[in-house]
């Protein structure tokens, strides 16, 4: 299948610094008309924290909002909830594990919007590696290291991702779902005792539930050869701070593009001081610099543009002010337009 030609259109990673979903959605749909995404609002509620947001229904999960804490209580009888999860998974019964409004106000407000006519709509789910290593049992061990619970993690996330994809199709036929895997930047360290094969299998189990375009996002250094070897259609990375991290894998990136893959270049910073000093012109120079190592390895520049998306470096919830997030989106839209006018 030939690559989807996004032509450096813009979208976001997911999170916004807003409290009110209607304000966040208005900003997104104002600047990102081609590929809007629903906003995750972690400042609105702890339930929208990326580790909590998709936890609803996981066997034994305990969320303490007042303590900002999530863990799995192994002392509970987990047999029945595990049976319910596996039953829904085997029957592909998406309605058993939805993402409810209190866990994703931005998603539900976005789903209720009218008058949108995008080319595609983007959603997101926390990846099994990141979720399963961050959410611990009551002894403080990542649930992914537990034989029974570890097997349940990708099954729950597959149902959540597939439910989300189905719901977003109310707005647009073409859906992109990113699996967010910040924990992959720890791959190979003592803090992450997972084999390459296990990581790929975990990701593929979640990806198998999706019929639209599938992406994976990691905002730090990682072994990109692992993620490039999966069935994802889009690799998303922080090109502002870690441009060199992907350029260490030119042969793998070239093969990925040749099979129709796309690269989402996270070129707009999500840190206020950096944002204040950048312009669309300076970011265009920085983007072309980030692409240069690949062209030196024989990847055509036009192919990188055609099979590219532009995003912020990571989520925008890290910004203190809503105005800064609006500025990031404005820069993103302006840069996309500049690149498209120049090269498409």
N, C-alpha and C positions, 0 to 999 in steps of 0.2 A: 504494500500500500504506500503510495507516495506521501510525503510529509504534508501535514496540514499547513497551509501558508498563513500563519498568523501575521506575518509582516511586522513584527514588533509592536503589535497592539498591546494595550496596557490592562493589567488587572492587579489585584492586591493579594497578599498572603492570607489575611483574614481578620486579625484583631484591630480594633479601633479604640481610642481612649475615651469614647463617649459613655455617658450613662443612659441617655435616651435613644432607643433604637430608631425612632423616626428621624432624628437628626443625623445619625450615622448613615442610615440608608439614603437620605437626601443628598448627602455629600458624595457618597459612592456613585449614585445614579446620575449625579450632575457631571462628574468628571470621567466616569468609566462607562460610557454608553454602549460600547461594543461588547465588553466582557465584565459586567458587574459581578460582584460577589457579596454574599451576605456577611454582615459584620459580627464577629465575636466580641463581646463586651465584658471583659474580665473585671473592669472597674465598677460595673453595675452590680455584680453579685459574685461571690465565690463559686456559685454553681456554674458560672461561665468561664472559670479557670480551665485551661485546655486539658487538664488531667481529670477534672470533675465532669466537664460538659458531656462526655460520652460514657460516663460510668453508670448511669441509671440502668438498673436491672442486672448489674454484674453480681454473681453469687457472693453474698456476705459483705458487700461493700457498705462502708459506714462513712458518711459525710458529716463532719461537724463544722457548720458554717461559722459559728462563733469563734472557734479555734483555728479556722482556716486549715482544716486537716482532713485528709482522705486516707482510708486504709481498708483492708479486708479483714474481717473478724473470722479467724479460723475456728473459733470455739462454737460458732453457729452450726446447725445441721445444714450442710450445703448440698446434700444429695438432691432434694426436690428442686431448688433453684437451678442447679446444674442440669438436671433432667429437662426442665422447661427451656433452658437456653439451647441445649443440644437438639431438642425437638423442633424449636423454631428455626434453628440453623439448617437442619436436614430437610425441613419442609419449605424453606425459604419464606417463612411467615414474617414479613417485615413489620406488620402491625403490632407484633408482640413486643418489639423493642424500638419504639419511636424516640425522637428527641423532643421532649416536651417544652412548652413555652417558657417555663421558669428556668430551664437550663440553656435556652437559646432564644432570647427575646428578639435578637436581630434577625435570626432565621425566620421566625414566624411573622415578623413585621414585613420582611422582604417578600415572603410568599404571598402576602396580601396586597402587594403593590400592583397597580394597574398602569397601562400605558407604556410599558417597556417593550422595546423591540430589539433586543440584543442579538448578536451573532452567536453568542454562547453565554452560559451562566456558570460561575465557579462556586464550588462548595469545598469543604475541607473536613478532615477528620484526623485526630491525633493517631499517630502510627502505633503499631503493636509493640515495637521495640521501646519507644519512648514511654508509652503508657504502662507497659508491663514492668519496666524497671523503675519507674517513678512511684507508681502505686505499690505500696508494700503491704505485707500481712502484719498482724499485731506484734510480731517479733522483729519487724523492721527489715524483712527480706523482700526484695522485689518479687512480685507475684509470678513473673515470668520464669523464675528459678524453681517454682513449685510445679511438679509434674502435672497435677490435675488442673490447677488454676491457670498455669501457663498455657495449657492447651485451649482453655476457654477464652483467653484474651483476644486472639484474632477472630474468633467466631462472633463474639459480641460486636467488635469493631466492623466486621464485614456486614452485619445486619444494620448497624447504624449508618454506614456509608451508603449501602444500597437503598435504605429507606429515604435518606436525604436526596439521593440521585432521583428517585421516583418522584418525590415531592417537588423538586426544582423543575421537573419537566412540565409542571403546570405553567411555567413562565416561558420556557424555551425548550425545543427538542434536543439541542446540543448542550451537553453538560460536561464540565470538567471537574473532577474531584481530586484534590491534592491530599496525599497522606503526609502529615507533618512529622518529621523525624529529627528533631534537634539533638536527641541523644546519640544519633549516629556519629556525631563528632567525637564521641568517646570510644568508638570502635577500635579494638586492639589494645586498649588500656586495661589496667588491672581492675578498673571499675566496671568493666563490661565483659563478662566471661561468656560470650556467645560466639559460636562459629559462624563463618561466612554462610555456610549452608542453612543454618537455623534462621539467620536474618532473612535470607532470600525466601525461605519457605513461609515465614511469618508474613512477610509483605505480600507474597503471591496469594496467600489465603484470603487476605482482605481485598486485594485487587480483583480476585475472581468473582466478587459480587457485583462488579461494575461493568456496565456495557458501553458507557461513554468514554471520553478521554480520561486517562489516569495519569496523575503526576505524583512526584515525591519531592518534598522540600526539606533541605537541611541547611541551616544557616551558619555552619562552621566548617572547619576542615574535616574531611572524612575520606574514606577509601571509596572514591566515586566509581571505581570499577565494579563494586558490588551492586550499587544502585543502577548502574548502566546495564548490568546483565539481567535485570528483571524485565517484566513485560510492560513497564511504564512507557507512556507516550511523551512525558514531559519531565525533564530534570530541572529543579528550581534551586538556585543557590544565591548566596550573598556575594554579588559581583562587585559591590562597593568596597567591602573590607577584605574579601578573600578571593579576589579574581584569580590568583595564581593556583588556588586549590584544584580547580577543574582543569586548568591548563597542564597539569601533571599527567593527564590521561588523554593525550591527543588522539591516539589510535582508537581507543574505546569510544570517544566522542564522535569521531569520524564515522565509525561503524553504526553508532546510534542514529546519527543524522541520515545516513544512507538507508537505514531501515524505516525512515519516516519520523524519527524522534524530533522533539523540539526542546530548546533550552530557554528557560525563563531566567532572564538576567536581572537579579535584584540590585539594580544600579542606583536607586534613590535611597539615600541614607534614612534611618529611622531614629536618628539621634539629633536633638535640636541644634546643637552647636554646628554640626556638620551641615545640616539642612540650611542653616542661615547663610552659609558661605557659598552654596552651590547655585548654579543657574542651569537652565536647560542646555545652554551651549557648553558649559564646563562638564556636565554629565554626559553629553554626547561625545566629547573628547575622551572621557574616562571609559565609556562603553566601547569605543573603537579600540582603545588601548587594551581592554580586557579581551577583545576578540582577536587581536593581532597574533598571539601565539598559535592560534588554530589555523590562521591563513598561512603562516609560515610552515605549517605541517601539511599543507595541501588542501585544506578545507576552503571552499570558495566563500569569499566575504558575503556575496549575494545570498548564498545558502544560509549563512548564519543569520542574516537579516530576515529572510523569508520564513525560516523555521525558528524564529525567536519570539519571545514574549518579553515585556518589560514589567517589572514589579518593584515595590520597595524592597530593601535588603532583607527585611523580615516583617513581623507584625508591627502595626503602628500604635498599639496600646502602651508601648514604652514611652511615648511622648506625653509630657505633662499637660500640654494645652491642646484643646480641640482645634484651635486655629493652626497649630503646627501640622496636624494631620491633614487639614484642608490644603495647606501649602504643599505638603508632600504629594498629595493627589494632583494638585494643579501642575506641579513640576513634572510629574509622571505623564500626565496627558499632553503637556506641551512638548516634552521630549519625544514621545511616541509620534506626535504629529510631525515634528521636525525630521525625524528619521524616515518616516514614511514618505514625506514630500521629497526628500533628498534621494532615496534609494529605491522606492517601490514604483 
